[in-house]
Each structure stands twice: as C-alpha cells, then as structure tokens.
Amino acid sequence: MFIQSASVGPWGTNCHVVATKPGAECIVIDPGLGALQEINSITQENHLKPVAVLLTHGHIDHIWNLLPLCDDLGIPAVIHQMDKRLLKDPLMGVSKEAAEMVNQLSPGAVWREPAIVQTMNSETKISFAGFEIDVIPTPGHTAGSVCFLFNNDHLFTGDTLFAQGIGRTDLFSGSDSDMVQSLNLLVNRFDDNMSIYPGHGPNSSIGETKTVNSYLQKLLDLR
C-alpha cells in the first residue's frame, strides 16, 4: 500500500494520497489550501492517476482545492450528506477569525460544488482505486465528519482524532456528546495497532493516542 502525506496551508492540514502501489490509480483525501502542488508532485513522481477525492468533513481547510482538482480531472468528490452544504458555503463552518483569514487569502472567492459529488448518510463501503473502503461516520467536529478505513489497518481520522488532541466541537454542527460517542467508537472498535492518519499533526496509532492524548484520556476516562 502506498501512502504519502503533506501538511499544507496556514492551518497545517494533512492531505493524503493513497494507492495500492506506485503506477496505479490513487485517491486524494482532504485537498486543502496549497495541496495542488503537493498532489501533482506526488502523483507525477509515482506515476499515479487520481480517480476520487474523499473528504473527512467539509471545513474550508480540508476542501480548499477540491473544486479545481475534481473538475479538472473529471473525478468525484465523496462527502457525508450532512456536510455537503459546506461545499457551497464553507465559511458557514468556520470561526469568525478563520473566515477573516479566508477572505484575506481569497477576497471575493465564489465557492461551489464540483460537478460530481457522491454522498453517504450512514456507515457504508465505497470502491475506488482497487480499494474497498469502509466509511465510518464520526460526528462531533462536524455533523458529517467521517473516518476512512483502508485494508482494515489504515484509518484516516480527519479532525475527529489527532495524535495528541481531538477536533474542536464549538463550530457549526459540532457536538460534544457526538464527539464522545465517536471517540468511544474508535477506541473500542479498533485495536492498539491500528494506524491513524489525522487531519493535522503527525501520524499515530490507536494505542499511542490512548497513552499520550490527554484530551482523549479525559473524555473517555482512560487514565
């Protein structure tokens, strides 16, 4: 399995490129601001062909380059139905400070959905680039937050779970109670060896987060 990630933009958003091997079709996860150059570099150097973009949620720092990537290549964007509205109005989901930064970075920008958008409402499987991918709804950071499980051992957690933190729940459609349920789901469903690839910060594992993530320990009483 091929996984290459890049931290991009002012928010340090992780964009992931996933394939079965170099020279194959690939999937892009969360193409934030500054991701296009990184994606092009990774795909060209490894002879990869993007066939879909998966979104862990609809926040602007994770979808900034979604439209040009999808429409230029004619590939689908995959997002939970509850976050689909953010593709047209991403400023709805951010803080006042973040909205001001977006307007400074791209004054007068007009946001719209890509031509091809696929949505899901519940746990399901999707197939792209030779993978059967489990889509696991994990609301809390947003109502439509999801995790993507590849090969039963690589979990892309977006802003639900970081190596040493969790996603904030005080923005549009966030929920403290949903976040606790989602975190419980992850730590109880997967063993300690499960690799996690978060939306920000370094990669980790379920076991490591249980040990070093004080937010997770406090919420789930793991100490």
PyMOL CGO cylinders between C-alpha atoms (Angstrom):
from pymol import cmd
from pymol.cgo import CYLINDER

trace = [
    CYLINDER, 0.00, 0.00, 0.00, 1.25, 3.46, -0.96, 0.3, 1, 1, 1, 1, 1, 1,
    CYLINDER, 1.25, 3.46, -0.96, 0.52, 6.42, 1.35, 0.3, 1, 1, 1, 1, 1, 1,
    CYLINDER, 0.52, 6.42, 1.35, 2.15, 9.81, 1.06, 0.3, 1, 1, 1, 1, 1, 1,
    CYLINDER, 2.15, 9.81, 1.06, 1.02, 12.84, 3.01, 0.3, 1, 1, 1, 1, 1, 1,
    CYLINDER, 1.02, 12.84, 3.01, 1.76, 16.56, 3.00, 0.3, 1, 1, 1, 1, 1, 1,
    CYLINDER, 1.76, 16.56, 3.00, 0.95, 19.25, 5.55, 0.3, 1, 1, 1, 1, 1, 1,
    CYLINDER, 0.95, 19.25, 5.55, -0.32, 22.27, 3.62, 0.3, 1, 1, 1, 1, 1, 1,
    CYLINDER, -0.32, 22.27, 3.62, -1.65, 25.79, 4.07, 0.3, 1, 1, 1, 1, 1, 1,
    CYLINDER, -1.65, 25.79, 4.07, -1.79, 28.15, 7.05, 0.3, 1, 1, 1, 1, 1, 1,
    CYLINDER, -1.79, 28.15, 7.05, -3.74, 25.59, 9.09, 0.3, 1, 1, 1, 1, 1, 1,
    CYLINDER, -3.74, 25.59, 9.09, -1.24, 22.76, 8.54, 0.3, 1, 1, 1, 1, 1, 1,
    CYLINDER, -1.24, 22.76, 8.54, -3.87, 20.48, 7.01, 0.3, 1, 1, 1, 1, 1, 1,
    CYLINDER, -3.87, 20.48, 7.01, -2.77, 16.98, 6.09, 0.3, 1, 1, 1, 1, 1, 1,
    CYLINDER, -2.77, 16.98, 6.09, -3.55, 15.96, 2.52, 0.3, 1, 1, 1, 1, 1, 1,
    CYLINDER, -3.55, 15.96, 2.52, -3.09, 12.24, 1.83, 0.3, 1, 1, 1, 1, 1, 1,
    CYLINDER, -3.09, 12.24, 1.83, -2.53, 10.40, -1.44, 0.3, 1, 1, 1, 1, 1, 1,
    CYLINDER, -2.53, 10.40, -1.44, -3.35, 6.68, -1.24, 0.3, 1, 1, 1, 1, 1, 1,
    CYLINDER, -3.35, 6.68, -1.24, -2.82, 3.91, -3.80, 0.3, 1, 1, 1, 1, 1, 1,
    CYLINDER, -2.82, 3.91, -3.80, -2.25, 0.17, -3.89, 0.3, 1, 1, 1, 1, 1, 1,
    CYLINDER, -2.25, 0.17, -3.89, 1.23, 0.83, -5.33, 0.3, 1, 1, 1, 1, 1, 1,
    CYLINDER, 1.23, 0.83, -5.33, 3.17, 3.33, -7.46, 0.3, 1, 1, 1, 1, 1, 1,
    CYLINDER, 3.17, 3.33, -7.46, 1.99, 3.41, -11.05, 0.3, 1, 1, 1, 1, 1, 1,
    CYLINDER, 1.99, 3.41, -11.05, -1.64, 2.77, -10.11, 0.3, 1, 1, 1, 1, 1, 1,
    CYLINDER, -1.64, 2.77, -10.11, -4.85, 4.72, -9.65, 0.3, 1, 1, 1, 1, 1, 1,
    CYLINDER, -4.85, 4.72, -9.65, -4.95, 6.76, -6.44, 0.3, 1, 1, 1, 1, 1, 1,
    CYLINDER, -4.95, 6.76, -6.44, -7.27, 8.53, -4.03, 0.3, 1, 1, 1, 1, 1, 1,
    CYLINDER, -7.27, 8.53, -4.03, -6.75, 12.01, -2.61, 0.3, 1, 1, 1, 1, 1, 1,
    CYLINDER, -6.75, 12.01, -2.61, -8.00, 12.74, 0.90, 0.3, 1, 1, 1, 1, 1, 1,
    CYLINDER, -8.00, 12.74, 0.90, -8.66, 16.35, 2.05, 0.3, 1, 1, 1, 1, 1, 1,
    CYLINDER, -8.66, 16.35, 2.05, -7.04, 18.66, -0.55, 0.3, 1, 1, 1, 1, 1, 1,
    CYLINDER, -7.04, 18.66, -0.55, -6.62, 21.86, 1.45, 0.3, 1, 1, 1, 1, 1, 1,
    CYLINDER, -6.62, 21.86, 1.45, -5.04, 25.18, 0.54, 0.3, 1, 1, 1, 1, 1, 1,
    CYLINDER, -5.04, 25.18, 0.54, -1.68, 24.56, -1.09, 0.3, 1, 1, 1, 1, 1, 1,
    CYLINDER, -1.68, 24.56, -1.09, -2.41, 20.89, -1.77, 0.3, 1, 1, 1, 1, 1, 1,
    CYLINDER, -2.41, 20.89, -1.77, -2.50, 21.01, -5.58, 0.3, 1, 1, 1, 1, 1, 1,
    CYLINDER, -2.50, 21.01, -5.58, 1.25, 21.44, -5.98, 0.3, 1, 1, 1, 1, 1, 1,
    CYLINDER, 1.25, 21.44, -5.98, 1.93, 18.64, -3.49, 0.3, 1, 1, 1, 1, 1, 1,
    CYLINDER, 1.93, 18.64, -3.49, -0.60, 16.33, -5.14, 0.3, 1, 1, 1, 1, 1, 1,
    CYLINDER, -0.60, 16.33, -5.14, 0.83, 16.98, -8.58, 0.3, 1, 1, 1, 1, 1, 1,
    CYLINDER, 0.83, 16.98, -8.58, 4.35, 16.31, -7.33, 0.3, 1, 1, 1, 1, 1, 1,
    CYLINDER, 4.35, 16.31, -7.33, 3.39, 13.05, -5.60, 0.3, 1, 1, 1, 1, 1, 1,
    CYLINDER, 3.39, 13.05, -5.60, 1.32, 11.74, -8.49, 0.3, 1, 1, 1, 1, 1, 1,
    CYLINDER, 1.32, 11.74, -8.49, 3.82, 12.64, -11.19, 0.3, 1, 1, 1, 1, 1, 1,
    CYLINDER, 3.82, 12.64, -11.19, 6.83, 11.25, -9.33, 0.3, 1, 1, 1, 1, 1, 1,
    CYLINDER, 6.83, 11.25, -9.33, 5.00, 7.99, -8.60, 0.3, 1, 1, 1, 1, 1, 1,
    CYLINDER, 5.00, 7.99, -8.60, 3.03, 7.73, -11.87, 0.3, 1, 1, 1, 1, 1, 1,
    CYLINDER, 3.03, 7.73, -11.87, -0.32, 7.81, -10.09, 0.3, 1, 1, 1, 1, 1, 1,
    CYLINDER, -0.32, 7.81, -10.09, -3.74, 8.64, -11.52, 0.3, 1, 1, 1, 1, 1, 1,
    CYLINDER, -3.74, 8.64, -11.52, -6.26, 10.30, -9.15, 0.3, 1, 1, 1, 1, 1, 1,
    CYLINDER, -6.26, 10.30, -9.15, -9.75, 8.81, -9.51, 0.3, 1, 1, 1, 1, 1, 1,
    CYLINDER, -9.75, 8.81, -9.51, -11.58, 10.26, -6.49, 0.3, 1, 1, 1, 1, 1, 1,
    CYLINDER, -11.58, 10.26, -6.49, -11.32, 12.78, -3.68, 0.3, 1, 1, 1, 1, 1, 1,
    CYLINDER, -11.32, 12.78, -3.68, -12.52, 11.71, -0.23, 0.3, 1, 1, 1, 1, 1, 1,
    CYLINDER, -12.52, 11.71, -0.23, -13.41, 14.34, 2.36, 0.3, 1, 1, 1, 1, 1, 1,
    CYLINDER, -13.41, 14.34, 2.36, -13.31, 13.60, 6.08, 0.3, 1, 1, 1, 1, 1, 1,
    CYLINDER, -13.31, 13.60, 6.08, -15.53, 16.67, 6.57, 0.3, 1, 1, 1, 1, 1, 1,
    CYLINDER, -15.53, 16.67, 6.57, -16.44, 19.93, 4.89, 0.3, 1, 1, 1, 1, 1, 1,
    CYLINDER, -16.44, 19.93, 4.89, -14.29, 22.56, 6.60, 0.3, 1, 1, 1, 1, 1, 1,
    CYLINDER, -14.29, 22.56, 6.60, -12.56, 25.05, 4.32, 0.3, 1, 1, 1, 1, 1, 1,
    CYLINDER, -12.56, 25.05, 4.32, -9.04, 23.97, 5.32, 0.3, 1, 1, 1, 1, 1, 1,
    CYLINDER, -9.04, 23.97, 5.32, -9.82, 20.46, 4.01, 0.3, 1, 1, 1, 1, 1, 1,
    CYLINDER, -9.82, 20.46, 4.01, -11.72, 21.36, 0.82, 0.3, 1, 1, 1, 1, 1, 1,
    CYLINDER, -11.72, 21.36, 0.82, -9.94, 24.48, -0.47, 0.3, 1, 1, 1, 1, 1, 1,
    CYLINDER, -9.94, 24.48, -0.47, -8.56, 22.88, -3.62, 0.3, 1, 1, 1, 1, 1, 1,
    CYLINDER, -8.56, 22.88, -3.62, -11.39, 20.39, -4.09, 0.3, 1, 1, 1, 1, 1, 1,
    CYLINDER, -11.39, 20.39, -4.09, -13.09, 22.16, -6.99, 0.3, 1, 1, 1, 1, 1, 1,
    CYLINDER, -13.09, 22.16, -6.99, -10.11, 22.55, -9.35, 0.3, 1, 1, 1, 1, 1, 1,
    CYLINDER, -10.11, 22.55, -9.35, -8.86, 19.06, -8.56, 0.3, 1, 1, 1, 1, 1, 1,
    CYLINDER, -8.86, 19.06, -8.56, -12.18, 17.33, -9.21, 0.3, 1, 1, 1, 1, 1, 1,
    CYLINDER, -12.18, 17.33, -9.21, -13.37, 19.37, -12.16, 0.3, 1, 1, 1, 1, 1, 1,
    CYLINDER, -13.37, 19.37, -12.16, -10.04, 19.49, -13.98, 0.3, 1, 1, 1, 1, 1, 1,
    CYLINDER, -10.04, 19.49, -13.98, -9.73, 15.70, -13.76, 0.3, 1, 1, 1, 1, 1, 1,
    CYLINDER, -9.73, 15.70, -13.76, -13.44, 14.86, -14.00, 0.3, 1, 1, 1, 1, 1, 1,
    CYLINDER, -13.44, 14.86, -14.00, -13.40, 12.85, -10.77, 0.3, 1, 1, 1, 1, 1, 1,
    CYLINDER, -13.40, 12.85, -10.77, -15.95, 12.67, -7.92, 0.3, 1, 1, 1, 1, 1, 1,
    CYLINDER, -15.95, 12.67, -7.92, -15.84, 14.28, -4.51, 0.3, 1, 1, 1, 1, 1, 1,
    CYLINDER, -15.84, 14.28, -4.51, -17.13, 11.99, -1.76, 0.3, 1, 1, 1, 1, 1, 1,
    CYLINDER, -17.13, 11.99, -1.76, -18.57, 13.59, 1.38, 0.3, 1, 1, 1, 1, 1, 1,
    CYLINDER, -18.57, 13.59, 1.38, -21.16, 12.85, 4.06, 0.3, 1, 1, 1, 1, 1, 1,
    CYLINDER, -21.16, 12.85, 4.06, -24.58, 14.29, 3.25, 0.3, 1, 1, 1, 1, 1, 1,
    CYLINDER, -24.58, 14.29, 3.25, -24.59, 16.37, 6.46, 0.3, 1, 1, 1, 1, 1, 1,
    CYLINDER, -24.59, 16.37, 6.46, -21.51, 18.32, 5.36, 0.3, 1, 1, 1, 1, 1, 1,
    CYLINDER, -21.51, 18.32, 5.36, -22.41, 18.67, 1.68, 0.3, 1, 1, 1, 1, 1, 1,
    CYLINDER, -22.41, 18.67, 1.68, -23.83, 22.16, 2.28, 0.3, 1, 1, 1, 1, 1, 1,
    CYLINDER, -23.83, 22.16, 2.28, -20.35, 23.36, 3.26, 0.3, 1, 1, 1, 1, 1, 1,
    CYLINDER, -20.35, 23.36, 3.26, -19.10, 22.83, -0.29, 0.3, 1, 1, 1, 1, 1, 1,
    CYLINDER, -19.10, 22.83, -0.29, -21.24, 25.78, -1.40, 0.3, 1, 1, 1, 1, 1, 1,
    CYLINDER, -21.24, 25.78, -1.40, -20.84, 27.85, 1.77, 0.3, 1, 1, 1, 1, 1, 1,
    CYLINDER, -20.84, 27.85, 1.77, -17.63, 26.80, 3.54, 0.3, 1, 1, 1, 1, 1, 1,
    CYLINDER, -17.63, 26.80, 3.54, -17.49, 29.96, 5.66, 0.3, 1, 1, 1, 1, 1, 1,
    CYLINDER, -17.49, 29.96, 5.66, -20.60, 28.69, 7.44, 0.3, 1, 1, 1, 1, 1, 1,
    CYLINDER, -20.60, 28.69, 7.44, -18.45, 26.13, 9.21, 0.3, 1, 1, 1, 1, 1, 1,
    CYLINDER, -18.45, 26.13, 9.21, -15.56, 28.23, 10.48, 0.3, 1, 1, 1, 1, 1, 1,
    CYLINDER, -15.56, 28.23, 10.48, -14.87, 30.71, 13.24, 0.3, 1, 1, 1, 1, 1, 1,
    CYLINDER, -14.87, 30.71, 13.24, -15.02, 34.47, 12.67, 0.3, 1, 1, 1, 1, 1, 1,
    CYLINDER, -15.02, 34.47, 12.67, -11.23, 34.63, 12.77, 0.3, 1, 1, 1, 1, 1, 1,
    CYLINDER, -11.23, 34.63, 12.77, -10.88, 31.86, 10.20, 0.3, 1, 1, 1, 1, 1, 1,
    CYLINDER, -10.88, 31.86, 10.20, -13.47, 33.50, 7.94, 0.3, 1, 1, 1, 1, 1, 1,
    CYLINDER, -13.47, 33.50, 7.94, -11.48, 36.73, 8.03, 0.3, 1, 1, 1, 1, 1, 1,
    CYLINDER, -11.48, 36.73, 8.03, -8.34, 34.82, 7.07, 0.3, 1, 1, 1, 1, 1, 1,
    CYLINDER, -8.34, 34.82, 7.07, -10.14, 33.14, 4.18, 0.3, 1, 1, 1, 1, 1, 1,
    CYLINDER, -10.14, 33.14, 4.18, -11.36, 36.50, 2.89, 0.3, 1, 1, 1, 1, 1, 1,
    CYLINDER, -11.36, 36.50, 2.89, -7.82, 37.86, 3.10, 0.3, 1, 1, 1, 1, 1, 1,
    CYLINDER, -7.82, 37.86, 3.10, -6.36, 34.86, 1.29, 0.3, 1, 1, 1, 1, 1, 1,
    CYLINDER, -6.36, 34.86, 1.29, -9.02, 34.78, -1.41, 0.3, 1, 1, 1, 1, 1, 1,
    CYLINDER, -9.02, 34.78, -1.41, -11.05, 38.01, -1.48, 0.3, 1, 1, 1, 1, 1, 1,
    CYLINDER, -11.05, 38.01, -1.48, -14.29, 37.73, -3.41, 0.3, 1, 1, 1, 1, 1, 1,
    CYLINDER, -14.29, 37.73, -3.41, -13.99, 33.97, -3.88, 0.3, 1, 1, 1, 1, 1, 1,
    CYLINDER, -13.99, 33.97, -3.88, -17.10, 32.17, -5.10, 0.3, 1, 1, 1, 1, 1, 1,
    CYLINDER, -17.10, 32.17, -5.10, -17.48, 28.65, -3.75, 0.3, 1, 1, 1, 1, 1, 1,
    CYLINDER, -17.48, 28.65, -3.75, -19.47, 25.89, -5.42, 0.3, 1, 1, 1, 1, 1, 1,
    CYLINDER, -19.47, 25.89, -5.42, -19.72, 22.13, -5.57, 0.3, 1, 1, 1, 1, 1, 1,
    CYLINDER, -19.72, 22.13, -5.57, -17.65, 20.12, -8.03, 0.3, 1, 1, 1, 1, 1, 1,
    CYLINDER, -17.65, 20.12, -8.03, -19.55, 18.71, -11.00, 0.3, 1, 1, 1, 1, 1, 1,
    CYLINDER, -19.55, 18.71, -11.00, -19.60, 15.20, -9.49, 0.3, 1, 1, 1, 1, 1, 1,
    CYLINDER, -19.60, 15.20, -9.49, -20.43, 14.78, -5.80, 0.3, 1, 1, 1, 1, 1, 1,
    CYLINDER, -20.43, 14.78, -5.80, -21.23, 11.46, -4.12, 0.3, 1, 1, 1, 1, 1, 1,
    CYLINDER, -21.23, 11.46, -4.12, -22.72, 11.44, -0.63, 0.3, 1, 1, 1, 1, 1, 1,
    CYLINDER, -22.72, 11.44, -0.63, -23.45, 8.92, 2.08, 0.3, 1, 1, 1, 1, 1, 1,
    CYLINDER, -23.45, 8.92, 2.08, -25.65, 9.06, 5.17, 0.3, 1, 1, 1, 1, 1, 1,
    CYLINDER, -25.65, 9.06, 5.17, -24.51, 6.06, 7.21, 0.3, 1, 1, 1, 1, 1, 1,
    CYLINDER, -24.51, 6.06, 7.21, -21.71, 3.56, 7.54, 0.3, 1, 1, 1, 1, 1, 1,
    CYLINDER, -21.71, 3.56, 7.54, -21.02, 2.03, 4.15, 0.3, 1, 1, 1, 1, 1, 1,
    CYLINDER, -21.02, 2.03, 4.15, -18.35, 0.75, 1.79, 0.3, 1, 1, 1, 1, 1, 1,
    CYLINDER, -18.35, 0.75, 1.79, -17.09, 2.56, -1.28, 0.3, 1, 1, 1, 1, 1, 1,
    CYLINDER, -17.09, 2.56, -1.28, -14.80, 1.29, -4.03, 0.3, 1, 1, 1, 1, 1, 1,
    CYLINDER, -14.80, 1.29, -4.03, -12.07, 3.32, -5.70, 0.3, 1, 1, 1, 1, 1, 1,
    CYLINDER, -12.07, 3.32, -5.70, -8.56, 2.66, -7.00, 0.3, 1, 1, 1, 1, 1, 1,
    CYLINDER, -8.56, 2.66, -7.00, -8.66, -1.03, -6.13, 0.3, 1, 1, 1, 1, 1, 1,
    CYLINDER, -8.66, -1.03, -6.13, -9.75, -0.49, -2.52, 0.3, 1, 1, 1, 1, 1, 1,
    CYLINDER, -9.75, -0.49, -2.52, -12.89, -1.44, -0.62, 0.3, 1, 1, 1, 1, 1, 1,
    CYLINDER, -12.89, -1.44, -0.62, -13.02, 1.47, 1.82, 0.3, 1, 1, 1, 1, 1, 1,
    CYLINDER, -13.02, 1.47, 1.82, -15.10, 1.49, 4.99, 0.3, 1, 1, 1, 1, 1, 1,
    CYLINDER, -15.10, 1.49, 4.99, -16.74, 4.87, 5.62, 0.3, 1, 1, 1, 1, 1, 1,
    CYLINDER, -16.74, 4.87, 5.62, -17.30, 5.30, 9.35, 0.3, 1, 1, 1, 1, 1, 1,
    CYLINDER, -17.30, 5.30, 9.35, -19.44, 8.28, 10.46, 0.3, 1, 1, 1, 1, 1, 1,
    CYLINDER, -19.44, 8.28, 10.46, -17.81, 10.03, 13.44, 0.3, 1, 1, 1, 1, 1, 1,
    CYLINDER, -17.81, 10.03, 13.44, -19.85, 13.19, 14.10, 0.3, 1, 1, 1, 1, 1, 1,
    CYLINDER, -19.85, 13.19, 14.10, -18.67, 15.64, 16.71, 0.3, 1, 1, 1, 1, 1, 1,
    CYLINDER, -18.67, 15.64, 16.71, -16.28, 18.00, 14.98, 0.3, 1, 1, 1, 1, 1, 1,
    CYLINDER, -16.28, 18.00, 14.98, -19.00, 18.43, 12.36, 0.3, 1, 1, 1, 1, 1, 1,
    CYLINDER, -19.00, 18.43, 12.36, -22.25, 16.56, 11.87, 0.3, 1, 1, 1, 1, 1, 1,
    CYLINDER, -22.25, 16.56, 11.87, -20.85, 14.98, 8.73, 0.3, 1, 1, 1, 1, 1, 1,
    CYLINDER, -20.85, 14.98, 8.73, -17.38, 14.02, 9.92, 0.3, 1, 1, 1, 1, 1, 1,
    CYLINDER, -17.38, 14.02, 9.92, -16.26, 10.55, 8.85, 0.3, 1, 1, 1, 1, 1, 1,
    CYLINDER, -16.26, 10.55, 8.85, -13.21, 8.30, 9.06, 0.3, 1, 1, 1, 1, 1, 1,
    CYLINDER, -13.21, 8.30, 9.06, -11.99, 6.20, 6.15, 0.3, 1, 1, 1, 1, 1, 1,
    CYLINDER, -11.99, 6.20, 6.15, -10.63, 2.70, 6.79, 0.3, 1, 1, 1, 1, 1, 1,
    CYLINDER, -10.63, 2.70, 6.79, -8.34, 1.13, 4.18, 0.3, 1, 1, 1, 1, 1, 1,
    CYLINDER, -8.34, 1.13, 4.18, -7.34, -2.55, 4.28, 0.3, 1, 1, 1, 1, 1, 1,
    CYLINDER, -7.34, -2.55, 4.28, -8.57, -2.85, 7.87, 0.3, 1, 1, 1, 1, 1, 1,
    CYLINDER, -8.57, -2.85, 7.87, -5.34, -1.33, 9.18, 0.3, 1, 1, 1, 1, 1, 1,
    CYLINDER, -5.34, -1.33, 9.18, -5.04, 2.27, 7.96, 0.3, 1, 1, 1, 1, 1, 1,
    CYLINDER, -5.04, 2.27, 7.96, -7.55, 4.73, 9.43, 0.3, 1, 1, 1, 1, 1, 1,
    CYLINDER, -7.55, 4.73, 9.43, -7.83, 8.31, 8.18, 0.3, 1, 1, 1, 1, 1, 1,
    CYLINDER, -7.83, 8.31, 8.18, -9.44, 10.23, 11.05, 0.3, 1, 1, 1, 1, 1, 1,
    CYLINDER, -9.44, 10.23, 11.05, -9.68, 13.79, 9.74, 0.3, 1, 1, 1, 1, 1, 1,
    CYLINDER, -9.68, 13.79, 9.74, -10.34, 16.18, 12.62, 0.3, 1, 1, 1, 1, 1, 1,
    CYLINDER, -10.34, 16.18, 12.62, -12.02, 13.61, 14.84, 0.3, 1, 1, 1, 1, 1, 1,
    CYLINDER, -12.02, 13.61, 14.84, -8.83, 12.29, 16.41, 0.3, 1, 1, 1, 1, 1, 1,
    CYLINDER, -8.83, 12.29, 16.41, -5.27, 13.63, 16.36, 0.3, 1, 1, 1, 1, 1, 1,
    CYLINDER, -5.27, 13.63, 16.36, -2.13, 12.09, 17.83, 0.3, 1, 1, 1, 1, 1, 1,
    CYLINDER, -2.13, 12.09, 17.83, -2.33, 14.34, 20.88, 0.3, 1, 1, 1, 1, 1, 1,
    CYLINDER, -2.33, 14.34, 20.88, -5.72, 16.02, 20.60, 0.3, 1, 1, 1, 1, 1, 1,
    CYLINDER, -5.72, 16.02, 20.60, -9.24, 15.97, 19.21, 0.3, 1, 1, 1, 1, 1, 1,
    CYLINDER, -9.24, 15.97, 19.21, -11.17, 18.25, 16.88, 0.3, 1, 1, 1, 1, 1, 1,
    CYLINDER, -11.17, 18.25, 16.88, -12.98, 21.23, 18.36, 0.3, 1, 1, 1, 1, 1, 1,
    CYLINDER, -12.98, 21.23, 18.36, -16.73, 20.92, 18.79, 0.3, 1, 1, 1, 1, 1, 1,
    CYLINDER, -16.73, 20.92, 18.79, -17.77, 24.56, 19.14, 0.3, 1, 1, 1, 1, 1, 1,
    CYLINDER, -17.77, 24.56, 19.14, -18.19, 25.34, 15.43, 0.3, 1, 1, 1, 1, 1, 1,
    CYLINDER, -18.19, 25.34, 15.43, -21.25, 24.93, 13.18, 0.3, 1, 1, 1, 1, 1, 1,
    CYLINDER, -21.25, 24.93, 13.18, -22.87, 21.46, 13.62, 0.3, 1, 1, 1, 1, 1, 1,
    CYLINDER, -22.87, 21.46, 13.62, -20.27, 20.40, 16.20, 0.3, 1, 1, 1, 1, 1, 1,
    CYLINDER, -20.27, 20.40, 16.20, -21.39, 18.42, 19.25, 0.3, 1, 1, 1, 1, 1, 1,
    CYLINDER, -21.39, 18.42, 19.25, -19.64, 17.47, 22.49, 0.3, 1, 1, 1, 1, 1, 1,
    CYLINDER, -19.64, 17.47, 22.49, -21.86, 14.45, 23.05, 0.3, 1, 1, 1, 1, 1, 1,
    CYLINDER, -21.86, 14.45, 23.05, -21.45, 13.21, 19.49, 0.3, 1, 1, 1, 1, 1, 1,
    CYLINDER, -21.45, 13.21, 19.49, -17.68, 13.59, 19.77, 0.3, 1, 1, 1, 1, 1, 1,
    CYLINDER, -17.68, 13.59, 19.77, -17.56, 11.45, 22.91, 0.3, 1, 1, 1, 1, 1, 1,
    CYLINDER, -17.56, 11.45, 22.91, -19.61, 8.73, 21.20, 0.3, 1, 1, 1, 1, 1, 1,
    CYLINDER, -19.61, 8.73, 21.20, -17.40, 8.83, 18.11, 0.3, 1, 1, 1, 1, 1, 1,
    CYLINDER, -17.40, 8.83, 18.11, -14.17, 8.62, 20.12, 0.3, 1, 1, 1, 1, 1, 1,
    CYLINDER, -14.17, 8.62, 20.12, -15.58, 5.71, 22.11, 0.3, 1, 1, 1, 1, 1, 1,
    CYLINDER, -15.58, 5.71, 22.11, -16.43, 4.00, 18.85, 0.3, 1, 1, 1, 1, 1, 1,
    CYLINDER, -16.43, 4.00, 18.85, -12.87, 4.34, 17.54, 0.3, 1, 1, 1, 1, 1, 1,
    CYLINDER, -12.87, 4.34, 17.54, -11.01, 3.21, 20.65, 0.3, 1, 1, 1, 1, 1, 1,
    CYLINDER, -11.01, 3.21, 20.65, -13.37, 0.27, 21.26, 0.3, 1, 1, 1, 1, 1, 1,
    CYLINDER, -13.37, 0.27, 21.26, -13.68, -0.88, 17.68, 0.3, 1, 1, 1, 1, 1, 1,
    CYLINDER, -13.68, -0.88, 17.68, -10.01, -0.88, 16.72, 0.3, 1, 1, 1, 1, 1, 1,
    CYLINDER, -10.01, -0.88, 16.72, -7.03, -2.48, 18.41, 0.3, 1, 1, 1, 1, 1, 1,
    CYLINDER, -7.03, -2.48, 18.41, -3.95, -0.60, 19.55, 0.3, 1, 1, 1, 1, 1, 1,
    CYLINDER, -3.95, -0.60, 19.55, -2.01, -1.41, 16.37, 0.3, 1, 1, 1, 1, 1, 1,
    CYLINDER, -2.01, -1.41, 16.37, -4.42, 0.47, 14.12, 0.3, 1, 1, 1, 1, 1, 1,
    CYLINDER, -4.42, 0.47, 14.12, -2.50, 3.20, 12.27, 0.3, 1, 1, 1, 1, 1, 1,
    CYLINDER, -2.50, 3.20, 12.27, -4.19, 6.60, 12.20, 0.3, 1, 1, 1, 1, 1, 1,
    CYLINDER, -4.19, 6.60, 12.20, -3.61, 9.40, 9.71, 0.3, 1, 1, 1, 1, 1, 1,
    CYLINDER, -3.61, 9.40, 9.71, -5.18, 12.58, 11.12, 0.3, 1, 1, 1, 1, 1, 1,
    CYLINDER, -5.18, 12.58, 11.12, -6.20, 15.83, 9.51, 0.3, 1, 1, 1, 1, 1, 1,
    CYLINDER, -6.20, 15.83, 9.51, -3.49, 17.76, 11.36, 0.3, 1, 1, 1, 1, 1, 1,
    CYLINDER, -3.49, 17.76, 11.36, -0.26, 16.78, 13.05, 0.3, 1, 1, 1, 1, 1, 1,
    CYLINDER, -0.26, 16.78, 13.05, 1.78, 13.57, 12.96, 0.3, 1, 1, 1, 1, 1, 1,
    CYLINDER, 1.78, 13.57, 12.96, 0.53, 10.08, 12.22, 0.3, 1, 1, 1, 1, 1, 1,
    CYLINDER, 0.53, 10.08, 12.22, -0.03, 7.82, 15.21, 0.3, 1, 1, 1, 1, 1, 1,
    CYLINDER, -0.03, 7.82, 15.21, -1.85, 4.67, 16.33, 0.3, 1, 1, 1, 1, 1, 1,
    CYLINDER, -1.85, 4.67, 16.33, -4.88, 3.97, 18.46, 0.3, 1, 1, 1, 1, 1, 1,
    CYLINDER, -4.88, 3.97, 18.46, -2.63, 2.59, 21.19, 0.3, 1, 1, 1, 1, 1, 1,
    CYLINDER, -2.63, 2.59, 21.19, -0.36, 5.63, 21.20, 0.3, 1, 1, 1, 1, 1, 1,
    CYLINDER, -0.36, 5.63, 21.20, -3.26, 8.06, 21.39, 0.3, 1, 1, 1, 1, 1, 1,
    CYLINDER, -3.26, 8.06, 21.39, -4.63, 6.20, 24.40, 0.3, 1, 1, 1, 1, 1, 1,
    CYLINDER, -4.63, 6.20, 24.40, -1.27, 6.68, 26.10, 0.3, 1, 1, 1, 1, 1, 1,
    CYLINDER, -1.27, 6.68, 26.10, -0.34, 10.28, 25.23, 0.3, 1, 1, 1, 1, 1, 1,
    CYLINDER, -0.34, 10.28, 25.23, -3.57, 12.04, 24.25, 0.3, 1, 1, 1, 1, 1, 1,
    CYLINDER, -3.57, 12.04, 24.25, -4.75, 13.79, 27.42, 0.3, 1, 1, 1, 1, 1, 1,
    CYLINDER, -4.75, 13.79, 27.42, -7.96, 15.03, 25.76, 0.3, 1, 1, 1, 1, 1, 1,
    CYLINDER, -7.96, 15.03, 25.76, -8.93, 11.51, 24.80, 0.3, 1, 1, 1, 1, 1, 1,
    CYLINDER, -8.93, 11.51, 24.80, -7.98, 10.19, 28.22, 0.3, 1, 1, 1, 1, 1, 1,
    CYLINDER, -7.98, 10.19, 28.22, -10.09, 12.80, 30.00, 0.3, 1, 1, 1, 1, 1, 1,
    CYLINDER, -10.09, 12.80, 30.00, -13.17, 12.39, 27.82, 0.3, 1, 1, 1, 1, 1, 1,
    CYLINDER, -13.17, 12.39, 27.82, -13.14, 8.58, 27.92, 0.3, 1, 1, 1, 1, 1, 1,
    CYLINDER, -13.14, 8.58, 27.92, -11.63, 8.12, 31.40, 0.3, 1, 1, 1, 1, 1, 1,
    CYLINDER, -11.63, 8.12, 31.40, -8.71, 6.09, 30.06, 0.3, 1, 1, 1, 1, 1, 1,
    CYLINDER, -8.71, 6.09, 30.06, -6.25, 7.15, 32.76, 0.3, 1, 1, 1, 1, 1, 1,
]
cmd.load_cgo(trace, "trace")
